[in-house]
């Protein structure tokens, strides 16, 4: 119905959570924390866009552990990594067997922070990444308009609370 989504039902297993149940109950009962029908609809549309990207991108459907080990790389990791941010890259470039003639790589940035983040990814220097066409024309396009990967210095910049899919168009 897109008017409700079940927010506020149930608590996590007791385990380490029992001591926090009352705190959680109070929050879950707060109507100001429940999403509006507009927010539910928007979220459903964004989710459909992600499913569309996944359906059309062989790099997001790797079939073997070997493929994952060869193609998946994480940037900005370790103790110096940016808290709340994950930068992953899926490569489809030589010498790997190509999976997608149109895309050499995908870089996906998950920003769970409440601020815009800019991170330098040295492996992105000299390469051209653009926001995936589904997101660039999607319901979140205005919010994602400022997302970019700078070819000159590898700086990746994404807005707060976003997941941005960048693609490096195929050179084959």
C-alpha positions as CSV (number, residue, x, y, z in Angstrom):
1,X,0.0,0.0,0.0
2,X,3.1,2.2,0.4
3,X,1.4,3.9,3.4
4,X,3.2,1.8,6.1
5,X,6.2,-0.5,6.2
6,X,6.1,-2.3,9.5
7,X,8.5,0.2,11.2
8,X,8.4,-0.2,15.0
9,X,7.5,-3.9,15.2
10,X,9.6,-6.2,17.2
11,X,12.9,-6.0,19.1
12,X,16.2,-7.7,18.4
13,X,17.1,-10.9,20.2
14,X,17.8,-10.6,23.9
15,X,21.5,-11.6,23.8
16,X,23.4,-8.3,24.1
17,X,20.3,-6.2,23.5
18,X,18.0,-6.9,26.4
19,X,19.4,-4.0,28.5
20,X,18.5,-1.6,25.7
21,X,15.0,-2.8,25.0
22,X,13.3,0.0,26.8
23,X,15.3,2.6,24.9
24,X,14.5,0.8,21.7
25,X,10.8,0.6,22.5
26,X,10.6,4.3,23.1
27,X,12.2,5.1,19.8
28,X,10.1,2.5,17.9
29,X,6.9,4.0,19.3
30,X,7.9,7.5,18.3
31,X,5.7,8.5,15.2
32,X,8.3,11.1,14.2
33,X,10.7,8.3,13.4
34,X,8.3,6.4,11.2
35,X,8.7,7.0,7.4
36,X,6.0,8.9,5.6
37,X,4.2,7.4,2.5
38,X,6.4,9.7,0.4
39,X,9.6,8.4,2.0
40,X,8.4,4.8,1.6
41,X,7.7,5.4,-2.1
42,X,11.0,7.2,-2.7
43,X,12.9,4.3,-1.0
44,X,11.1,1.7,-3.1
45,X,12.0,3.6,-6.3
46,X,15.7,3.9,-5.3
47,X,15.7,0.2,-4.5
48,X,14.2,-0.7,-7.9
49,X,17.0,1.4,-9.5
50,X,19.6,-0.7,-7.6
51,X,18.0,-3.9,-8.7
52,X,18.0,-2.6,-12.3
53,X,21.7,-1.8,-12.1
54,X,22.5,-5.2,-10.6
55,X,20.4,-7.0,-13.3
56,X,22.2,-5.3,-16.1
57,X,25.8,-5.5,-14.7
58,X,27.6,-8.8,-14.9
59,X,30.2,-7.4,-12.5
60,X,27.6,-7.4,-9.8
61,X,26.8,-11.1,-10.4
62,X,30.2,-12.8,-10.1
63,X,29.8,-16.6,-10.0
64,X,33.0,-17.9,-8.4
65,X,35.3,-17.2,-5.5
66,X,38.1,-16.9,-8.0
67,X,36.2,-14.2,-9.9
68,X,35.6,-12.3,-6.7
69,X,39.2,-12.5,-5.6
70,X,40.5,-11.3,-9.0
71,X,37.9,-8.5,-9.6
72,X,36.9,-7.1,-6.3
73,X,39.1,-4.5,-4.6
74,X,38.5,-2.2,-1.7
75,X,40.0,1.3,-1.4
76,X,40.4,3.6,1.7
77,X,40.8,0.7,4.1
78,X,42.6,0.0,7.3
79,X,43.3,2.3,10.3
80,X,43.5,5.3,8.0
81,X,40.3,4.5,6.2
82,X,37.4,7.0,6.4
83,X,34.9,5.8,9.1
84,X,31.4,5.2,7.7
85,X,32.6,4.9,4.1
86,X,33.2,1.8,1.9
87,X,34.8,2.2,-1.5
88,X,34.7,-1.0,-3.6
89,X,35.8,-1.5,-7.2
90,X,34.9,-4.3,-9.5
91,X,37.3,-4.6,-12.5
92,X,36.6,-6.0,-15.9
93,X,39.9,-5.0,-17.6
94,X,42.7,-6.9,-19.2
95,X,44.2,-9.4,-18.4
96,X,40.8,-10.6,-17.0
97,X,38.3,-12.3,-19.3
98,X,35.8,-9.6,-20.1
99,X,32.3,-9.9,-18.7
100,X,30.8,-6.7,-20.0
101,X,31.9,-5.1,-23.2
102,X,30.6,-1.7,-22.2
103,X,32.2,-1.3,-18.8
104,X,35.9,-1.7,-17.7
105,X,35.1,-1.2,-14.0
106,X,32.5,-0.2,-11.5
107,X,33.3,1.8,-8.3
108,X,30.6,1.8,-5.7
109,X,30.8,4.2,-2.8
110,X,28.7,3.7,0.3
111,X,28.6,6.8,2.5
112,X,26.8,6.2,5.8
113,X,28.0,9.5,7.2
114,X,25.9,12.7,7.6
115,X,28.4,14.7,5.5
116,X,29.8,14.8,2.0
117,X,33.0,12.8,1.8
118,X,36.0,13.2,-0.6
119,X,38.6,10.4,-0.7
120,X,41.6,10.0,-2.9
121,X,41.7,6.7,-4.7
122,X,45.2,6.5,-6.3
123,X,44.0,3.7,-8.6
124,X,41.4,6.1,-10.2
125,X,44.1,8.6,-11.4
126,X,44.0,8.9,-15.1
127,X,40.7,6.9,-15.4
128,X,37.3,8.2,-16.3
129,X,34.3,7.3,-14.1
130,X,30.8,8.6,-14.4
131,X,27.7,8.1,-12.3
132,X,25.8,5.1,-13.6
133,X,23.1,6.1,-16.1
134,X,20.3,4.7,-14.0
135,X,21.2,6.8,-11.0
136,X,22.1,9.8,-13.2
137,X,18.5,9.8,-14.5
138,X,16.8,8.4,-11.4
139,X,14.7,9.6,-8.6
140,X,17.8,10.6,-6.6
141,X,19.5,12.3,-9.5
142,X,19.4,15.8,-8.0
143,X,21.0,14.6,-4.8
144,X,23.7,12.7,-6.6
145,X,24.5,15.5,-9.1
146,X,27.6,16.5,-7.2
147,X,29.1,13.0,-7.1
148,X,32.3,12.6,-9.1
149,X,35.6,10.9,-9.6
150,X,38.3,13.4,-10.7
151,X,40.5,11.9,-13.4
152,X,43.5,14.1,-12.6
153,X,44.0,13.2,-8.9
154,X,41.6,10.3,-8.3
155,X,39.5,12.3,-5.8
156,X,36.1,10.6,-5.3
157,X,33.4,12.8,-3.8
158,X,29.9,11.7,-2.8
159,X,27.0,13.3,-0.8
160,X,26.0,12.4,2.7
161,X,23.9,9.2,3.3
162,X,24.4,8.0,-0.3
163,X,25.3,4.9,-2.3
164,X,26.7,5.9,-5.7
165,X,27.6,3.6,-8.5
166,X,30.3,4.9,-10.8
167,X,31.2,3.2,-14.1
168,X,34.3,3.3,-16.1
169,X,33.1,3.0,-19.7
170,X,34.7,0.2,-21.7
171,X,37.7,1.0,-23.9
172,X,37.6,-2.3,-25.8
